[in-house]
Amino acid sequence: SGNATLINSTEGVLYAEIAANSNDLTYRIFSINDGSRNNRVYLQYTNASNTLAAVVKSSNNTQANMALVLSDETNFIKVGFKYKANDFALWVNGVEVATDTSGLSPIGLNNLAFNDGTSNNFFGKTKALAVFPYLTDVELTLLTTI
């Protein structure tokens, strides 16, 4: 971590094994970003009960936005968010749960952060957080299976 050369702005996978500390109805985010909120790929627990979201912003415009209601956000999950122009997918515990086939990739990503680029820190439990090159569906199934 901290090696910006490993982060590809145009395609890749943001992966985490995480659990929320509590279902406190606040935004808790981690992201790959450009040091701002303009270009970023992020996963977040939202202000809706037990809801996980995956979002891509390019030039501060939302390109993909997917949400999944979890049975209990305080339980650990393995999540992979695949991003590439016109190919976005959210995987949770070995299952592809959402896709979006239209949108641009962000630019200038060089920072992995426990926030959205400037605020909304991630408060939770983390066993793993990683950035991978673009992975196939089979690889994402294997990576996120519990």
C-alpha positions as CSV (number, residue, x, y, z in Angstrom):
1,S,0.0,0.0,0.0
2,G,1.1,3.5,-0.6
3,N,2.7,2.6,-4.0
4,A,0.7,4.7,-6.4
5,T,2.2,2.8,-9.4
6,L,0.0,-0.2,-8.4
7,I,-3.2,1.8,-8.8
8,N,-4.6,1.9,-12.3
9,S,-6.9,4.8,-12.9
10,T,-8.8,3.3,-15.8
11,E,-9.5,-0.3,-14.6
12,G,-9.1,-2.5,-11.6
13,V,-10.7,-4.0,-8.5
14,L,-11.1,-2.4,-5.0
15,Y,-11.3,-5.3,-2.6
16,A,-12.0,-5.5,1.1
17,E,-12.9,-7.8,3.9
18,I,-14.8,-5.5,6.3
19,A,-17.5,-5.2,8.9
20,A,-19.1,-2.0,10.3
21,N,-18.6,-1.3,14.0
22,S,-22.3,-0.6,14.3
23,N,-25.4,0.2,12.2
24,D,-25.2,3.9,13.1
25,L,-26.7,5.3,9.9
26,T,-23.6,7.3,8.9
27,Y,-21.4,7.3,5.9
28,R,-18.2,5.2,6.4
29,I,-16.1,5.2,3.3
30,F,-12.8,4.0,1.8
31,S,-11.6,4.8,-1.6
32,I,-9.1,5.0,-4.4
33,N,-9.0,8.7,-5.3
34,D,-6.9,11.5,-6.8
35,G,-6.6,13.3,-3.5
36,S,-9.9,14.9,-4.0
37,R,-13.6,13.9,-4.2
38,N,-13.6,14.5,-8.0
39,N,-12.2,11.2,-9.2
40,R,-12.7,8.2,-7.0
41,V,-13.8,4.6,-6.7
42,Y,-15.3,3.9,-3.3
43,L,-17.1,1.4,-1.1
44,Q,-19.2,2.7,1.8
45,Y,-21.6,1.8,4.5
46,T,-24.4,4.4,3.9
47,N,-26.7,6.3,6.1
48,A,-29.4,3.7,5.3
49,S,-29.6,0.8,7.6
50,N,-27.4,-2.2,6.7
51,T,-26.6,-0.8,3.2
52,L,-23.4,-1.2,1.4
53,A,-22.8,1.0,-1.8
54,A,-20.2,1.0,-4.5
55,V,-19.7,4.2,-6.4
56,V,-17.5,5.6,-9.2
57,K,-17.0,9.3,-9.8
58,S,-15.2,10.8,-12.8
59,S,-14.8,14.6,-13.0
60,N,-17.2,14.7,-10.0
61,N,-20.0,13.0,-12.0
62,T,-21.4,9.7,-10.8
63,Q,-20.6,7.0,-13.4
64,A,-21.8,4.0,-11.4
65,N,-23.8,3.7,-8.2
66,M,-24.8,0.3,-6.8
67,A,-26.3,-0.6,-3.4
68,L,-26.9,-3.8,-1.5
69,V,-28.9,-4.3,1.6
70,L,-27.0,-6.6,4.0
71,S,-28.6,-8.8,6.7
72,D,-26.3,-7.2,9.3
73,E,-23.5,-4.8,8.4
74,T,-21.6,-5.7,11.5
75,N,-20.9,-9.2,10.1
76,F,-17.7,-9.5,8.0
77,I,-18.1,-9.6,4.2
78,K,-15.7,-10.0,1.4
79,V,-16.4,-7.4,-1.3
80,G,-14.9,-6.7,-4.7
81,F,-15.8,-3.7,-6.8
82,K,-14.7,-4.0,-10.4
83,Y,-14.3,-0.8,-12.4
84,K,-13.6,-0.3,-16.1
85,A,-15.3,2.0,-18.7
86,N,-18.8,0.5,-19.3
87,D,-18.1,-2.4,-17.0
88,F,-18.8,-2.0,-13.3
89,A,-19.7,-4.9,-11.0
90,L,-20.1,-5.4,-7.2
91,W,-19.3,-8.8,-5.8
92,V,-20.1,-9.8,-2.2
93,N,-19.3,-13.2,-0.6
94,G,-18.7,-14.9,-4.0
95,V,-21.8,-13.6,-5.7
96,E,-22.1,-10.8,-8.3
97,V,-24.9,-8.7,-6.8
98,A,-25.0,-5.6,-9.1
99,T,-23.7,-4.4,-12.5
100,D,-23.7,-1.3,-14.6
101,T,-22.6,-1.3,-18.2
102,S,-22.5,2.4,-18.9
103,G,-20.1,4.9,-17.6
104,L,-16.6,6.4,-17.7
105,S,-13.6,5.5,-15.6
106,P,-12.1,8.0,-13.2
107,I,-8.7,9.6,-14.0
108,G,-5.6,10.3,-11.9
109,L,-6.2,7.8,-9.1
110,N,-3.1,7.5,-7.0
111,N,-4.3,7.3,-3.4
112,L,-5.8,4.5,-1.3
113,A,-7.6,6.1,1.7
114,F,-9.9,5.3,4.6
115,N,-12.2,8.2,3.5
116,D,-13.8,9.5,0.4
117,G,-10.8,11.6,-0.6
118,T,-11.3,14.4,1.9
119,S,-13.8,13.4,4.6
120,N,-16.3,10.7,5.7
121,N,-13.7,8.5,7.4
122,F,-14.2,4.7,7.4
123,F,-14.9,3.5,11.0
124,G,-15.2,-0.3,11.0
125,K,-13.3,-3.5,11.2
126,T,-10.9,-4.4,8.4
127,K,-9.2,-7.7,7.8
128,A,-8.0,-6.8,4.3
129,L,-8.0,-3.8,1.9
130,A,-6.4,-4.1,-1.5
131,V,-6.3,-2.8,-5.1
132,F,-6.0,-5.5,-7.8
133,P,-5.7,-5.2,-11.6
134,Y,-8.9,-5.9,-13.5
135,L,-10.1,-9.4,-12.6
136,T,-12.4,-11.9,-14.5
137,D,-15.7,-12.9,-13.0
138,V,-14.2,-16.3,-12.1
139,E,-11.3,-14.6,-10.3
140,L,-13.7,-12.3,-8.4
141,T,-15.8,-15.3,-7.4
142,L,-12.8,-17.0,-5.9
143,L,-11.5,-13.8,-4.3
144,T,-14.7,-12.9,-2.5
145,T,-15.9,-16.4,-1.6
146,I,-16.0,-16.9,2.2
